[in-house]
């Protein structure tokens, strides 16, 4: 499951925004979001390139997964 460090994520609204944007690209996606570490793990059947293309107001998934 790819993990991304989303440094701009700072609140519950950010979590909702990330979730909505990813689920728009893949309604079946499962997300594990840790606001403390700002890490988003995404379990999705779509290509990682499409996940990386997901962007939304004030937040963008980095182009490389967080290890």
HELIX and SHEET records of a PDB file:
HELIX    1   1 UNK A   12  UNK A   25  1                                  14    
HELIX    2   2 UNK A   48  UNK A   52  1                                   5    
SHEET    1   A 3 UNK A   2  UNK A   5  0                                        
SHEET    2   A 3 UNK A  39  UNK A  43 -1                                        
SHEET    3   A 3 UNK A  30  UNK A  34 -1                                        
SHEET    1   B 2 UNK A  55  UNK A  56  0                                        
SHEET    2   B 2 UNK A  59  UNK A  60 -1                                        
END                                                                             
